[in-house]
Amino acid sequence: MLLWVILWRVTSLGCTLLYIDSHQCNVNKTVDSKIENTMKKSPVKKSYKVPVWVDKSGMDEDELCPDCFKAVGVRSRYKLICLLGKASQGETVGVLTKNLGLSQPTITHHLNILKSLNAVQVVERGRERIYSLNRRAHCFLECKIPY
């Protein structure tokens, strides 16, 4: 008894039929040439428009890489970057909460995202954590996000 498994792969360029003969362990493919050519191409690097609230005066381009867009794509997160950019010694979450008018969990959430992008550095002093802007991060050196 032969068991056949038929799979369809649907893409924007067409359909590919994959059928597998499980008894003989043969894999047969019918592949559209357009799909083969598409798979050989390198992946497209995505870029995003600079949000309207970001001052573009010091920037060379009107587009950002995905990581830098993640840093400034939310207005309150960009305000947080600007506030940390003005603080030479860094700030605590409590001070940032008072200055931005956001809740402590929201500030912490934004700081964790910025930390994952290497845009913020953290120094622990006792029970407090002092957050400061990492001015050598990709977002500020290469994409030239103003702070």
C-alpha positions as protocol buffer text, in pm:
chain_id: "A"
residue {
  index: 1
  type: MET
  ca { x: 0 y: 0 z: 0 }
}
residue {
  index: 2
  type: LEU
  ca { x: 138 y: 338 z: -98 }
}
residue {
  index: 3
  type: LEU
  ca { x: 73 y: 648 z: 102 }
}
residue {
  index: 4
  type: TRP
  ca { x: 100 y: 979 z: -78 }
}
residue {
  index: 5
  type: VAL
  ca { x: 131 y: 1312 z: 93 }
}
residue {
  index: 6
  type: ILE
  ca { x: 59 y: 1616 z: -117 }
}
residue {
  index: 7
  type: LEU
  ca { x: 160 y: 1963 z: -1 }
}
residue {
  index: 8
  type: TRP
  ca { x: 101 y: 2295 z: -170 }
}
residue {
  index: 9
  type: ARG
  ca { x: 330 y: 2590 z: -115 }
}
residue {
  index: 10
  type: VAL
  ca { x: 157 y: 2913 z: -212 }
}
residue {
  index: 11
  type: THR
  ca { x: 358 y: 3228 z: -267 }
}
residue {
  index: 12
  type: SER
  ca { x: 288 y: 3559 z: -435 }
}
residue {
  index: 13
  type: LEU
  ca { x: 459 y: 3429 z: -748 }
}
residue {
  index: 14
  type: GLY
  ca { x: 270 y: 3105 z: -785 }
}
residue {
  index: 15
  type: CYS
  ca { x: 207 y: 2765 z: -636 }
}
residue {
  index: 16
  type: THR
  ca { x: 447 y: 2478 z: -590 }
}
residue {
  index: 17
  type: LEU
  ca { x: 329 y: 2123 z: -563 }
}
residue {
  index: 18
  type: LEU
  ca { x: 533 y: 1897 z: -337 }
}
residue {
  index: 19
  type: TYR
  ca { x: 440 y: 1533 z: -334 }
}
residue {
  index: 20
  type: ILE
  ca { x: 612 y: 1277 z: -120 }
}
residue {
  index: 21
  type: ASP
  ca { x: 601 y: 904 z: -169 }
}
residue {
  index: 22
  type: SER
  ca { x: 641 y: 787 z: 191 }
}
residue {
  index: 23
  type: HIS
  ca { x: 686 y: 420 z: 91 }
}
residue {
  index: 24
  type: GLN
  ca { x: 993 y: 481 z: -121 }
}
residue {
  index: 25
  type: CYS
  ca { x: 1102 y: 796 z: 64 }
}
residue {
  index: 26
  type: ASN
  ca { x: 1125 y: 988 z: -262 }
}
residue {
  index: 27
  type: VAL
  ca { x: 1064 y: 1360 z: -271 }
}
residue {
  index: 28
  type: ASN
  ca { x: 953 y: 1504 z: -602 }
}
residue {
  index: 29
  type: LYS
  ca { x: 913 y: 1876 z: -665 }
}
residue {
  index: 30
  type: THR
  ca { x: 756 y: 2082 z: -932 }
}
residue {
  index: 31
  type: VAL
  ca { x: 905 y: 2426 z: -892 }
}
residue {
  index: 32
  type: ASP
  ca { x: 819 y: 2740 z: -1079 }
}
residue {
  index: 33
  type: SER
  ca { x: 1132 y: 2910 z: -1218 }
}
residue {
  index: 34
  type: LYS
  ca { x: 1019 y: 3246 z: -1080 }
}
residue {
  index: 35
  type: ILE
  ca { x: 1021 y: 3102 z: -728 }
}
residue {
  index: 36
  type: GLU
  ca { x: 1371 y: 2961 z: -775 }
}
residue {
  index: 37
  type: ASN
  ca { x: 1501 y: 3302 z: -886 }
}
residue {
  index: 38
  type: THR
  ca { x: 1330 y: 3478 z: -598 }
}
residue {
  index: 39
  type: MET
  ca { x: 1482 y: 3241 z: -344 }
}
residue {
  index: 40
  type: LYS
  ca { x: 1834 y: 3309 z: -477 }
}
residue {
  index: 41
  type: LYS
  ca { x: 1811 y: 3685 z: -423 }
}
residue {
  index: 42
  type: SER
  ca { x: 1942 y: 3835 z: -102 }
}
residue {
  index: 43
  type: PRO
  ca { x: 1681 y: 3950 z: 150 }
}
residue {
  index: 44
  type: VAL
  ca { x: 1562 y: 4308 z: 118 }
}
residue {
  index: 45
  type: LYS
  ca { x: 1680 y: 4537 z: 395 }
}
residue {
  index: 46
  type: LYS
  ca { x: 1382 y: 4718 z: 538 }
}
residue {
  index: 47
  type: SER
  ca { x: 1388 y: 5084 z: 620 }
}
residue {
  index: 48
  type: TYR
  ca { x: 1134 y: 5310 z: 785 }
}
residue {
  index: 49
  type: LYS
  ca { x: 1052 y: 5677 z: 748 }
}
residue {
  index: 50
  type: VAL
  ca { x: 1171 y: 5902 z: 1028 }
}
residue {
  index: 51
  type: PRO
  ca { x: 871 y: 5992 z: 1249 }
}
residue {
  index: 52
  type: VAL
  ca { x: 750 y: 6352 z: 1233 }
}
residue {
  index: 53
  type: TRP
  ca { x: 838 y: 6420 z: 1598 }
}
residue {
  index: 54
  type: VAL
  ca { x: 1210 y: 6352 z: 1542 }
}
residue {
  index: 55
  type: ASP
  ca { x: 1420 y: 6659 z: 1458 }
}
residue {
  index: 56
  type: LYS
  ca { x: 1576 y: 6576 z: 1120 }
}
residue {
  index: 57
  type: SER
  ca { x: 1817 y: 6871 z: 1106 }
}
residue {
  index: 58
  type: GLY
  ca { x: 2131 y: 6667 z: 1189 }
}
residue {
  index: 59
  type: MET
  ca { x: 2031 y: 6355 z: 999 }
}
residue {
  index: 60
  type: ASP
  ca { x: 2167 y: 6261 z: 656 }
}
residue {
  index: 61
  type: GLU
  ca { x: 1877 y: 6041 z: 545 }
}
residue {
  index: 62
  type: ASP
  ca { x: 1499 y: 6036 z: 577 }
}
residue {
  index: 63
  type: GLU
  ca { x: 1490 y: 5665 z: 664 }
}
residue {
  index: 64
  type: LEU
  ca { x: 1593 y: 5457 z: 964 }
}
residue {
  index: 65
  type: CYS
  ca { x: 1694 y: 5095 z: 1012 }
}
residue {
  index: 66
  type: PRO
  ca { x: 1444 y: 4875 z: 1200 }
}
residue {
  index: 67
  type: ASP
  ca { x: 1632 y: 4898 z: 1533 }
}
residue {
  index: 68
  type: CYS
  ca { x: 1656 y: 5276 z: 1524 }
}
residue {
  index: 69
  type: PHE
  ca { x: 1292 y: 5304 z: 1425 }
}
residue {
  index: 70
  type: LYS
  ca { x: 1209 y: 5086 z: 1724 }
}
residue {
  index: 71
  type: ALA
  ca { x: 1396 y: 5337 z: 1943 }
}
residue {
  index: 72
  type: VAL
  ca { x: 1213 y: 5647 z: 1818 }
}
residue {
  index: 73
  type: GLY
  ca { x: 895 y: 5502 z: 1666 }
}
residue {
  index: 74
  type: VAL
  ca { x: 700 y: 5584 z: 1982 }
}
residue {
  index: 75
  type: ARG
  ca { x: 687 y: 5954 z: 2072 }
}
residue {
  index: 76
  type: SER
  ca { x: 724 y: 5900 z: 2447 }
}
residue {
  index: 77
  type: ARG
  ca { x: 1027 y: 5677 z: 2388 }
}
residue {
  index: 78
  type: TYR
  ca { x: 1191 y: 5952 z: 2180 }
}
residue {
  index: 79
  type: LYS
  ca { x: 1116 y: 6203 z: 2458 }
}
residue {
  index: 80
  type: LEU
  ca { x: 1286 y: 5963 z: 2697 }
}
residue {
  index: 81
  type: ILE
  ca { x: 1593 y: 5954 z: 2470 }
}
residue {
  index: 82
  type: CYS
  ca { x: 1602 y: 6335 z: 2459 }
}
residue {
  index: 83
  type: LEU
  ca { x: 1569 y: 6360 z: 2837 }
}
residue {
  index: 84
  type: LEU
  ca { x: 1850 y: 6108 z: 2892 }
}
residue {
  index: 85
  type: GLY
  ca { x: 2059 y: 6291 z: 2631 }
}
residue {
  index: 86
  type: LYS
  ca { x: 2042 y: 6611 z: 2837 }
}
residue {
  index: 87
  type: ALA
  ca { x: 2127 y: 6435 z: 3165 }
}
residue {
  index: 88
  type: SER
  ca { x: 2507 y: 6406 z: 3183 }
}
residue {
  index: 89
  type: GLN
  ca { x: 2510 y: 6176 z: 3488 }
}
residue {
  index: 90
  type: GLY
  ca { x: 2198 y: 5976 z: 3401 }
}
residue {
  index: 91
  type: GLU
  ca { x: 1860 y: 5958 z: 3571 }
}
residue {
  index: 92
  type: THR
  ca { x: 1659 y: 5720 z: 3786 }
}
residue {
  index: 93
  type: VAL
  ca { x: 1320 y: 5584 z: 3685 }
}
residue {
  index: 94
  type: GLY
  ca { x: 1158 y: 5805 z: 3951 }
}
residue {
  index: 95
  type: VAL
  ca { x: 1302 y: 6125 z: 3803 }
}
residue {
  index: 96
  type: LEU
  ca { x: 1212 y: 6016 z: 3450 }
}
residue {
  index: 97
  type: THR
  ca { x: 857 y: 5939 z: 3564 }
}
residue {
  index: 98
  type: LYS
  ca { x: 814 y: 6289 z: 3710 }
}
residue {
  index: 99
  type: ASN
  ca { x: 963 y: 6466 z: 3408 }
}
residue {
  index: 100
  type: LEU
  ca { x: 773 y: 6275 z: 3142 }
}
residue {
  index: 101
  type: GLY
  ca { x: 441 y: 6232 z: 3322 }
}
residue {
  index: 102
  type: LEU
  ca { x: 427 y: 5861 z: 3246 }
}
residue {
  index: 103
  type: SER
  ca { x: 377 y: 5572 z: 3486 }
}
residue {
  index: 104
  type: GLN
  ca { x: 673 y: 5384 z: 3631 }
}
residue {
  index: 105
  type: PRO
  ca { x: 592 y: 5058 z: 3446 }
}
residue {
  index: 106
  type: THR
  ca { x: 572 y: 5248 z: 3115 }
}
residue {
  index: 107
  type: ILE
  ca { x: 911 y: 5414 z: 3173 }
}
residue {
  index: 108
  type: THR
  ca { x: 1063 y: 5078 z: 3270 }
}
residue {
  index: 109
  type: HIS
  ca { x: 916 y: 4917 z: 2958 }
}
residue {
  index: 110
  type: HIS
  ca { x: 1065 y: 5185 z: 2732 }
}
residue {
  index: 111
  type: LEU
  ca { x: 1401 y: 5164 z: 2909 }
}
residue {
  index: 112
  type: ASN
  ca { x: 1412 y: 4786 z: 2864 }
}
residue {
  index: 113
  type: ILE
  ca { x: 1349 y: 4826 z: 2491 }
}
residue {
  index: 114
  type: LEU
  ca { x: 1622 y: 5090 z: 2465 }
}
residue {
  index: 115
  type: LYS
  ca { x: 1854 y: 4866 z: 2667 }
}
residue {
  index: 116
  type: SER
  ca { x: 1791 y: 4577 z: 2427 }
}
residue {
  index: 117
  type: LEU
  ca { x: 1898 y: 4808 z: 2142 }
}
residue {
  index: 118
  type: ASN
  ca { x: 2213 y: 4909 z: 2334 }
}
residue {
  index: 119
  type: ALA
  ca { x: 2090 y: 5270 z: 2333 }
}
residue {
  index: 120
  type: VAL
  ca { x: 2084 y: 5292 z: 2715 }
}
residue {
  index: 121
  type: GLN
  ca { x: 2335 y: 5192 z: 2980 }
}
residue {
  index: 122
  type: VAL
  ca { x: 2245 y: 5098 z: 3338 }
}
residue {
  index: 123
  type: VAL
  ca { x: 2453 y: 5144 z: 3652 }
}
residue {
  index: 124
  type: GLU
  ca { x: 2328 y: 5002 z: 3981 }
}
residue {
  index: 125
  type: ARG
  ca { x: 2385 y: 5216 z: 4291 }
}
residue {
  index: 126
  type: GLY
  ca { x: 2244 y: 5044 z: 4594 }
}
residue {
  index: 127
  type: ARG
  ca { x: 1873 y: 4999 z: 4535 }
}
residue {
  index: 128
  type: GLU
  ca { x: 1862 y: 5249 z: 4248 }
}
residue {
  index: 129
  type: ARG
  ca { x: 1943 y: 5206 z: 3885 }
}
residue {
  index: 130
  type: ILE
  ca { x: 2085 y: 5501 z: 3699 }
}
residue {
  index: 131
  type: TYR
  ca { x: 2003 y: 5503 z: 3328 }
}
residue {
  index: 132
  type: SER
  ca { x: 2215 y: 5700 z: 3082 }
}
residue {
  index: 133
  type: LEU
  ca { x: 2225 y: 5731 z: 2706 }
}
residue {
  index: 134
  type: ASN
  ca { x: 2486 y: 5524 z: 2525 }
}
residue {
  index: 135
  type: ARG
  ca { x: 2606 y: 5791 z: 2285 }
}
residue {
  index: 136
  type: ARG
  ca { x: 2825 y: 5539 z: 2100 }
}
residue {
  index: 137
  type: ALA
  ca { x: 2526 y: 5323 z: 2001 }
}
residue {
  index: 138
  type: HIS
  ca { x: 2449 y: 5257 z: 1635 }
}
residue {
  index: 139
  type: CYS
  ca { x: 2133 y: 5469 z: 1648 }
}
residue {
  index: 140
  type: PHE
  ca { x: 2324 y: 5782 z: 1744 }
}
residue {
  index: 141
  type: LEU
  ca { x: 2648 y: 5735 z: 1549 }
}
residue {
  index: 142
  type: GLU
  ca { x: 2534 y: 5580 z: 1222 }
}
residue {
  index: 143
  type: CYS
  ca { x: 2165 y: 5670 z: 1190 }
}
residue {
  index: 144
  type: LYS
  ca { x: 2237 y: 6000 z: 1366 }
}
residue {
  index: 145
  type: ILE
  ca { x: 1923 y: 6020 z: 1574 }
}
residue {
  index: 146
  type: PRO
  ca { x: 1937 y: 6357 z: 1751 }
}
residue {
  index: 147
  type: TYR
  ca { x: 1903 y: 6373 z: 2126 }
}
